[in-house]
Amino acid sequence: MKDLVELLVKALVDRPDDVQISQVQGERAVVLEVRVAPDDVGKVIGKQGRIIHALRVVAKAAAAREGKRVVLEVLS
């Protein structure tokens, strides 16, 4: 799941080397913190939050296969 989100986010941003994803594993939930360069935050969020919403949908689908929940947060 982390690798999938990392692949998608790196394809969106101008500086893919600055993308860092940390994963906090819980019993039934996973928190993914996506850190990107400050000027790439808008590209990850998208107009009216459409891109981050789509990323969250994909992450939730991947997590559901493992029987977990996922929270995706974008940090700069």
Summary of the structure (lengths in Angstrom):
residues: 76
radius of gyration: 11.8
end to end distance: 20.7
largest distance: 34.7
contacts: 213
relative contact order: 0.24
helix: 54%
strand: 26%
